[in-house]
Amino acid sequence: MIKRILPLLAAAACGLAQPATQKMLEASVQVIGAIQKDGKLQPGWVGGGFIADARHVVTVGACCDKTKDGDQKAPYIRVAGKVLDTKVAWTGPGDIVILEVQQALNASGITIAPKNLAQKGQPVFTVQFPEKGEPSVTEGKLEDVVTSDKIPVPAFKTTPTADSVDMGSAMFDACGNAIGINLLVDKGAQYAFVVDPVVEGFQKVGVQASVANSACTAAGGGGQTAGGGGGGGGKSDDDDPNRWRLPKGSEWIGFAIIAALALLAFRRGTRQQFARVLTGRRPAVVLPTPAPYPYSVPEPPPPPVRRPLKPVLRGVSGQYAGSSINLESGASTLGRDPHGANLVFSSEADSISKRHCTVRWDGARGVFVIEDLGSTNGTFLDTGERLPPGQPRDLRSGERFYVGDLRNQFEVRMEE
C-alpha cells in the first residue's frame, strides 16, 4: 500500500513550490490617479505599483499630484477587480511614494533586493496590465546602472521588457524580488529607479520589510526568493531546496492534498486490520441489563432559534462608514438637506446633492430598490455605471453603490 501511495504523494509535493512569476503577479497592482470631471471621478493617470504589506503599496508621485489643468489627483488602487481608496503615507527621493490602503489587502508583501546585489546580464521581469485580459510577466536583461547629477536616484538600464511600461510598477529579478521601480521605455531601453530609497520609507511608515542579503541565482522566473527578512545575515531557509520548512500561502493547497492522501491510505489499512480482527475469535459480549419499565427518556434539546434577517443599508466608506440603517420601516433618502433627507450628509460633502437618491426594501419581491433623484454628480453602481435619474434599479443583497464619488460607498445586505 505504501508503494502505491508514494507516487501520489510525490506528485502532490510538486505543487508546493510557488513559481516566482506568480509572486510577481500577486504583488503587482494598478494605481489610478483619479480626478473629478463631469460629476464623477475619472482616471487622470493610470500606472502601476507593488504591494509592500497588507496596508501599503509602493508607486510614484504621478498618482497624486496635479494635472496640467490644475486638477488634483486622488490615488486609488485596483486589486482583483475592486477599486480601493488610499492616501499618501510617504514621499521620498525621485518622487517615490508609499500609499496607505484604507482596506487591508489579502497579501503578505514582497522581498526587495538592494542595488549592490544586481549583476549585469541578469534577467529582469515586469508585470504588464493590458486593457483587456489577464496580466502577464515579460522579460528583459539588466545592462547597466545609470547615475547622474540630474536624477536624484540611480537607475537600472535594461533591455525593454515590452514596448511600454506602467510607471511605478516593480522591476523584479528571477527570484521574484523587487529590484527597481519602473519609469519608462525610451530609445530601445527600459529605465527603473533602484529600490534602495524605499527602505527609509518602510521605516517611517512602519512596514516590516523583507530585504534580500544575497544575489538571486535563479536563471528564470521559476526560482525561489533569495535573502532573509529584515536584512538579516546569510541566506534564508527558502534558498535551500533540501531543507524542510512549513508551507507558505498557496503552498498549503499542496500540503492539504498530501495530508488527505495519507489519511486515505491510513484509513484503508485500518479498515483491513479491523476486518481481520472481526473475522477471528471474539470474546462473548455481555450487554448491560436494561432498566425496569417504565423509565424516563430525556427530551431532545430544543432547536436553535434563528433570528429573522432584516434588510439594511450599510456604509462602506465616507461619513457613514460602519453604520447600519434598517430599511424595514421605509425608504431612506440620502442628501444634504435635513428637511428632505433622513440620511443627512454634512455641508462639506459637496459632491452630494440636497436630495441625492433613495434606497428602499421591496419585501414583496425580496429585492432592494435604488433611485437617483436627479442629483448633480450622479449615483453609481460598483461597476461604475451611472443610474439614470427617476428610473428605479433593483439591487441584490451584497451589491454596492456610491453617491457623488468614490468617497461615499454603501452596500445593501440582509443581516440579523
C-alpha positions in Angstrom: 0.0 0.0 0.0 2.9 2.4 0.8 4.4 1.7 -2.6 1.2 2.6 -4.2 0.7 5.9 -2.3 4.3 7.2 -2.6 3.9 8.3 -6.3 0.8 10.2 -5.4 2.5 11.9 -2.5 5.4 12.9 -4.7 3.1 14.3 -7.4 1.2 16.4 -4.8 4.5 17.7 -3.3 5.4 19.2 -6.7 2.6 21.7 -6.1 4.3 23.2 -3.1 6.8 25.3 -4.9 5.2 28.7 -5.9 6.8 29.9 -9.2 8.5 33.3 -8.9 6.3 34.7 -11.7 3.2 34.0 -9.6 4.8 36.1 -6.8 5.3 38.9 -9.2 1.7 38.8 -10.4 0.3 38.7 -6.8 2.5 41.6 -5.7 1.6 43.9 -8.6 -1.4 46.3 -8.7 -2.7 49.0 -10.9 -2.6 52.6 -9.5 -5.1 55.2 -10.6 -4.8 59.0 -10.1 -8.5 60.0 -10.3 -9.9 63.5 -10.9 -13.3 65.0 -10.6 -14.8 65.5 -14.1 -18.4 65.7 -15.4 -19.7 64.9 -12.0 -17.8 61.8 -11.2 -14.2 60.5 -10.6 -12.4 59.7 -13.8 -8.8 58.3 -14.3 -6.4 61.2 -14.8 -3.4 58.9 -14.7 -3.0 55.1 -14.7 0.2 53.4 -13.7 1.5 50.6 -11.6 2.7 49.7 -8.1 3.7 46.8 -5.9 2.4 45.6 -2.5 4.8 46.2 0.4 2.5 44.7 3.0 -1.2 44.3 3.7 -1.6 48.1 4.2 1.0 49.7 1.9 1.7 50.0 -1.9 4.8 51.5 -3.5 4.4 53.7 -6.6 5.5 57.1 -8.0 4.1 60.6 -7.3 2.3 60.9 -10.6 -0.6 59.1 -8.8 -1.3 62.1 -6.6 0.0 65.3 -8.0 -2.0 67.9 -10.1 -2.7 67.6 -13.8 -1.7 70.3 -16.3 -5.1 71.8 -15.9 -4.6 72.1 -12.2 -7.0 69.2 -11.2 -5.9 67.4 -8.0 -5.5 63.6 -8.4 -6.8 61.2 -5.7 -4.9 57.9 -5.5 -6.7 54.6 -5.8 -5.5 51.0 -6.5 -7.3 48.3 -8.4 -6.9 44.8 -6.9 -8.9 41.7 -8.1 -11.3 43.9 -10.0 -12.0 46.2 -7.0 -11.0 49.8 -6.6 -9.7 50.7 -3.1 -9.2 54.1 -1.6 -5.6 55.1 -0.5 -3.7 58.1 0.9 -0.1 59.2 0.6 1.9 58.0 3.6 5.5 58.9 2.5 7.2 60.6 -0.4 11.0 60.1 -1.0 13.7 61.0 -3.5 12.8 60.6 -7.1 9.2 61.3 -6.2 8.9 57.7 -5.0 5.6 57.3 -3.0 4.3 54.8 -0.4 0.5 54.7 -0.3 -1.5 53.6 2.7 -4.5 51.5 1.7 -7.8 52.1 3.7 -8.9 48.4 3.4 -6.5 45.6 4.3 -5.1 43.6 1.3 -5.0 39.9 1.2 -1.3 39.8 0.6 1.9 39.1 2.6 4.1 41.7 0.9 7.3 41.3 -1.1 11.1 41.0 -0.6 13.2 43.8 -2.1 16.8 43.4 -3.4 19.2 46.4 -3.0 21.3 47.7 -5.8 24.5 46.0 -4.6 23.0 42.6 -5.3 22.3 43.4 -9.0 24.5 41.8 -11.7 24.9 42.9 -15.3 23.3 40.5 -17.7 20.9 39.1 -15.1 17.2 38.6 -16.3 14.7 41.2 -15.2 10.9 41.0 -15.3 7.9 43.3 -15.4 4.1 42.7 -14.9 2.1 44.1 -17.8 -1.6 45.0 -17.3 -3.4 45.0 -20.7 -6.6 47.0 -21.3 -8.4 43.6 -21.6 -7.5 40.2 -20.4 -5.2 38.9 -17.6 -1.8 40.5 -16.7 1.4 38.8 -17.9 5.0 38.7 -17.0 7.6 39.9 -19.6 11.4 39.5 -19.5 14.4 41.7 -20.3 18.1 41.8 -19.3 19.9 44.2 -17.0 22.5 46.3 -18.9 23.9 49.0 -16.6 23.3 51.2 -13.6 22.9 54.9 -14.6 23.9 57.7 -12.2 23.7 61.4 -13.0 23.5 64.8 -11.2 20.2 65.3 -13.0 18.5 62.3 -11.4 18.1 62.0 -7.6 18.3 58.2 -7.5 20.4 55.7 -9.5 18.5 53.9 -12.2 18.8 50.5 -13.9 19.1 50.5 -17.7 17.7 47.2 -19.2 16.6 45.8 -22.5 12.9 46.6 -22.8 10.5 44.0 -21.3 7.8 45.5 -23.5 7.1 48.4 -25.9 5.9 50.5 -22.9 5.8 50.0 -19.1 3.4 51.1 -16.3 5.3 53.9 -14.4 5.6 53.0 -10.7 5.3 49.2 -11.3 8.1 46.9 -9.9 11.1 45.5 -11.8 11.7 42.0 -10.5 14.7 39.7 -10.5 14.2 36.0 -11.4 13.6 35.1 -7.7 10.5 37.5 -7.6 12.3 40.2 -5.5 11.6 43.8 -6.4 14.8 45.4 -7.5 13.5 48.6 -9.1 10.6 51.0 -9.8 9.8 51.3 -13.5 9.9 54.7 -15.1 9.7 54.4 -18.9 10.8 52.8 -22.1 12.9 55.1 -24.3 15.1 54.6 -27.4 15.3 50.9 -27.1 16.0 50.8 -23.4 13.9 50.5 -20.2 14.7 52.5 -17.1 13.8 51.9 -13.4 14.9 53.6 -10.2 16.7 51.3 -7.8 14.5 50.2 -4.9 17.0 51.2 -2.2 15.3 54.5 -1.1 12.1 52.6 -0.3 13.8 51.1 2.8 13.8 54.5 4.5 10.1 54.9 3.7 9.3 51.5 5.1 10.9 52.5 8.4 9.0 55.8 8.5 5.5 54.2 8.0 6.1 51.0 9.9 6.4 48.4 7.1 8.2 45.3 8.3 10.3 45.0 5.2 11.9 41.8 4.0 15.3 42.7 2.4 17.4 40.1 0.4 21.0 39.8 1.5 22.3 37.6 -1.2 22.1 37.8 -5.0 19.4 35.8 -6.9 21.0 32.8 -8.5 17.8 31.6 -10.4 18.1 31.6 -14.2 14.5 32.3 -14.9 11.1 33.0 -13.5 10.8 29.7 -11.6 13.5 30.5 -8.9 13.0 30.9 -5.2 13.2 34.2 -3.4 16.7 34.9 -2.1 17.6 36.7 1.1 16.3 37.0 4.6 13.7 39.1 6.4 14.6 42.5 7.7 18.1 42.5 6.3 19.4 39.5 8.4 22.7 37.8 7.5 23.1 34.7 5.3 20.6 33.0 3.0 17.1 32.3 4.2 15.8 28.7 4.7 13.8 29.1 1.5 17.1 29.1 -0.6 18.0 25.5 0.4 15.9 23.1 -1.6 16.9 20.2 0.7 15.7 21.9 3.9 12.3 21.2 5.3 10.1 24.2 6.1 6.4 24.9 6.8 4.3 25.7 3.8 3.5 29.3 3.0 0.5 31.0 1.3 -0.9 28.9 -1.5 1.6 26.1 -0.7 -1.0 24.9 1.9 -3.1 23.6 -1.0 -0.5 21.0 -1.9 0.1 20.3 1.8 -3.7 19.6 2.2 -3.6 17.2 -0.8 -0.7 15.3 0.8 -2.5 15.1 4.2 -5.7 13.9 2.6 -3.9 11.1 0.6 -2.0 10.0 3.7 -5.3 9.9 5.7 -7.0 7.9 3.0 -4.1 5.4 3.0 -4.3 5.1 6.7 -8.0 4.5 6.7 -7.7 1.7 4.2 -5.0 0.0 6.2 -7.0 0.4 9.4 -10.2 -1.0 7.8 -8.3 -4.1 6.6 -6.9 -4.6 10.1 -10.4 -4.4 11.7 -11.7 -6.9 9.2 -9.0 -9.4 10.2 -9.8 -8.9 13.9 -13.6 -9.2 13.4 -13.3 -12.5 11.4 -11.2 -14.2 14.2 -12.3 -15.4 17.6 -14.1 -12.9 19.6 -14.9 -13.0 23.3 -18.6 -13.0 24.4 -20.2 -9.6 24.7 -22.2 -9.1 27.9 -24.9 -6.5 27.4 -26.0 -4.4 30.4 -29.3 -5.2 32.0 -31.9 -2.7 30.9 -33.6 -0.5 33.4 -37.1 -1.7 34.6 -40.0 -0.2 32.7 -41.2 2.5 32.9 -38.1 4.5 32.5 -37.7 8.1 31.6 -36.3 9.2 28.2 -34.6 12.6 28.2 -36.2 15.1 26.0 -34.2 16.3 23.0 -32.8 19.8 23.2 -35.0 22.5 21.5 -33.8 23.5 18.0 -31.8 26.7 17.9 -33.8 29.9 17.4 -32.7 31.7 14.3 -33.3 35.4 14.2 -35.1 36.7 11.1 -32.9 38.6 8.7 -33.6 42.2 8.1 -32.8 44.5 5.2 -30.2 47.1 6.0 -28.1 49.8 4.2 -24.5 49.6 5.5 -21.9 52.4 5.0 -18.7 51.1 3.5 -16.6 54.3 3.3 -17.1 58.0 3.9 -19.2 59.8 6.5 -21.4 56.7 7.3 -18.7 54.1 7.2 -19.6 51.3 9.6 -23.2 52.5 10.1 -26.1 50.2 9.5 -29.6 51.7 8.6 -32.6 49.4 8.9 -34.8 49.6 5.7 -37.8 47.7 7.1 -39.5 50.9 8.2 -39.4 52.6 4.8 -37.2 54.2 2.2 -34.0 56.1 3.2 -33.3 59.3 1.3 -29.6 60.4 1.1 -28.7 64.0 0.7 -27.5 67.2 2.4 -30.9 68.7 3.1 -32.0 67.9 6.6 -35.6 68.6 5.7 -35.7 66.4 2.6 -33.4 63.6 3.6 -33.2 61.2 6.6 -29.6 60.2 5.9 -28.1 63.6 6.0 -24.5 64.5 4.9 -22.5 67.4 6.1 -22.3 70.6 4.1 -18.7 69.7 3.2 -19.9 66.8 1.1 -20.0 69.0 -2.0 -20.4 66.1 -4.4 -23.7 65.1 -2.9 -27.0 66.9 -3.8 -29.6 68.1 -1.3 -31.8 65.1 -2.2 -29.5 62.7 -4.0 -31.1 59.3 -4.1 -33.4 56.9 -2.2 -32.9 53.3 -1.2 -35.8 51.0 -0.1 -36.6 47.4 0.5 -39.3 45.7 -1.6 -40.5 42.9 0.6 -43.0 41.5 -1.9 -40.2 40.8 -4.4 -37.4 40.3 -2.0 -35.1 43.0 -3.6 -33.6 46.3 -2.7 -34.5 49.3 -5.0 -32.3 52.4 -5.6 -33.4 55.5 -7.5 -31.4 58.6 -8.3 -33.4 61.8 -7.6 -31.8 64.0 -10.4 -28.6 64.5 -8.5 -25.9 66.8 -10.0 -23.0 64.4 -9.6 -24.8 61.1 -10.0 -25.4 57.8 -8.3 -23.2 54.9 -9.5 -23.2 51.2 -9.2 -20.0 49.4 -8.1 -19.2 48.7 -11.7 -19.0 52.5 -12.5 -22.4 52.6 -14.3 -24.3 55.9 -13.6 -28.0 55.4 -12.9 -30.4 57.4 -15.0 -32.5 59.9 -12.8 -36.0 58.8 -11.9 -35.5 55.2 -13.0 -35.6 52.7 -10.1 -33.0 49.9 -10.2 -33.1 46.6 -8.4 -30.2 45.5 -6.2 -29.4 42.2 -4.7 -28.0 41.6 -1.2 -24.3 42.3 -1.2 -24.3 44.7 -4.1 -22.7 48.2 -3.6 -23.1 51.7 -5.0 -21.6 55.1 -4.3 -23.0 58.6 -4.4 -21.3 61.6 -5.9 -17.8 60.0 -6.0 -15.9 57.0 -4.6 -15.6 58.6 -1.1 -19.1 57.6 0.0 -19.8 53.9 -0.7 -22.7 51.8 0.5 -23.8 48.2 0.5 -27.3 46.7 0.7 -27.5 43.4 2.6 -29.6 41.1 4.8 -28.3 40.6 8.4 -29.6 39.5 11.8 
